[in-house]
Amino acid sequence: MNHLFVNLAAKPHKLFFLGGIANALVYMGLLAAHYAGWASSLIALPLYHAYAMMFMVFTQFFTAFLFTMAPRFFATPPVPRAQYLAVFLILNLSSLIFALSLYSSTSLLAIAGVGLFAAYLMVCGVLMTANRQSVVENRYDTNWILLAFALGGLSHLLFLLCWLGVAGWGVQRAAIDIGFFLYLFMVVLTLSQKMIPFFTEGKVEGYRACKSRYFLEAVFVLLLIKVLLETLQLGRYGFVVDLLLALITLLEIIKWRLPLFKVEPILWVLYLALMWIPAGFFLFFLEGAARYFTEGTSWFFEQSPLHLIAIGYFTTIALGFGSRIILGHSGRKPAADRYTIGLFMLVQLVVVIRALSGLSLNLDATWYLNLILLSAGLWILLFLLWSLRYLKLLFEA
């Protein structure tokens, strides 16, 4: 048993992928229990659901990637084992306390929040130390990642105020929007525009991505405007921003000229993930336009646009990057067989069903509950099946 833990702790991606999988199962299970009427938390479901997914699920997946790739990005030594092990233990112990406190004690909830915030700051500290030690001159992408993590710290701090019971609705809304758009989305987008063309260039001879110089700047400014409009309760005017985001991201993806039919599935699934970005913002546009021109009396979208991005984009990228790293670092070729392709297709099914659940409110509210439970169940199935294939590789020497 001891040698299994030694193997697991040997590299940072092993620990954090395990933590991400565990939290993905736990918090989706709690969500399903809530909708099924088996449990009722002490705080609002949307608030803790957003927090858990951003800071206990996706943050772990992308920390696994960043801690593995940081030495390459910054040309620095590997992250020390004692350092990433401490982050992992504090984060996941606090996550466990957080899950238990949701149904027992708001005081314990605040303590767990402090622990999670401390772990997050430790992640930021690792990245900042690497940046300070780096002799790499071009740090364009890593600077964007650091900025996004700084904004994630602001979001996390606002959530902590919620757990301490000193924040109102406006702070809660800002915490979610800053965390989702200015932190998590910008981290994933920065990694995507850096790594997906890089992976492709290594597989297709002669391919070079034609990337726009100010793409990240344009997206960030528009996202900042979107968040500010929501924070100032002027979100009904944000549909123009959403349309611009949909167009800019779509045109940028087209500009890359990704060779969809010349690469293996483990690459083209990442291309597929990118397309959920403009799709999500276009649905945000339709929601905002309907709200603006009909005074909010026409169509319900619930959280369908957000989940097109959260599941379609974030989850597909997380599993795509995760599969590559786990296979590559276990001495296997980073490739996707039929089983893995099926898992990637299951992600797309989950996002479609989750989007339909929100739209179903316009037809029959009873469909909403059934589709929510179905999407939650398929999410759990997805991570269980992914674990069956990849979890054992995390414990190998």
Steps between C-alpha positions, in 0.01 A plus 500: 500500500785739583662452160170595331499834682868550416421440133199734516697780664794466262366757254254789550265408216420166667382656826298783351332289232392262778373794705312642202333168425400445864350847534323474165323188628428631850357838407297375207365229728397768751337700221302197387397429860378858534285484185369156595385641834731283708706788641474872564810714561531795739593734215354562155568223252624724212753664731672190634464312169687775311765525772559124516525456124736795455733462797483131594449330164633703207772676700645159590494377141677807368737519798604146406580625151669822612717341769614247240562752223625795711864384485473509119311828485740678736817290444522436874553187715200272567258602774635349826312193620449637851347815355241344270421227753416765762272679253323176412442395862377839620273545198337159514470480879331843491278379216387203709422730795316734264280219368413383852436852628246570224254293702622560854660833591553840337789561741674186372426619148700817563792300641501279190487813283807640673686174436399495134604863460837424661556209259409722206749765613765228522431407136538867407823513702649208306423668168627840615824348629556327168433827320745687725775239447444471126751629248256454209454832322165436331251445782192621317289190569625446855426863586139447394481189716637690799250783444215251478612330822517839672139566400415150615640600839262798504210272414605254770522782755146613412375144544671491839302809601188305405602208722564744785147633457598861428422515126177578322362399161718746308822358644380145431427585137839670461679202658347260248548721193860600580590140581338353190587754232808692615672211680405157371404590144814710452724225641348236271497730197863601552607137529285404200642764264851406610485121516248390234692661210825373657369142517381531139832633373667192647265266311440667162809585299501857376209614716532839668214667682424855386403658832378857545740719697239655730252214526537448876491876563176539305332207673610616845371855452164373378475254789588779744220714354260205524585443867475870584158527335372204703654635821339842445166328423517617139524150356205559268736706281767231485361313200708716263815398687397134479452526124845655462652221711328236287623658176856570618556150636342333195708705256817429698437124497438514124818704455707224663404267210513195725546183288199311633530204261878462521542432872421224747186508719688618810566823308179553306297467818683811623394677179143396575529644849596839356175524307299505822647844573320694223196276543480590869539873444249494215248341736586771755425751222161344424415500870599865540327613182179324604519663843567845355245509220215325683560636851587151623164344424586268213745212531669342800861394447584423865874414500512335157751746343737471794494120493579489130833655599545329839429148379555518125822702517655472848419132556603384153828692524564373854449136402687547172804656665473255791498196274806626310701569815409175676580290194817690414642494852427128536712424197206443265422672173250787548219357289128445531356155429130429449437488874651846553326642192174371649576690823559821305172451316328441833618845610326649196181312588513634855531860382211465254271349764599764758431778249165347408405481867513879531311555177237243600363749754328664205302184428442295813669566834488130589743431216752729667541284809522177303758638257706652783511163675583325172788738425632464857480122474684498168768730645556254784505212252751690286750544782452145623571363153796735455633380837473137395738568214739759645488484880721191525768678293529764773617235748764349274866566570 
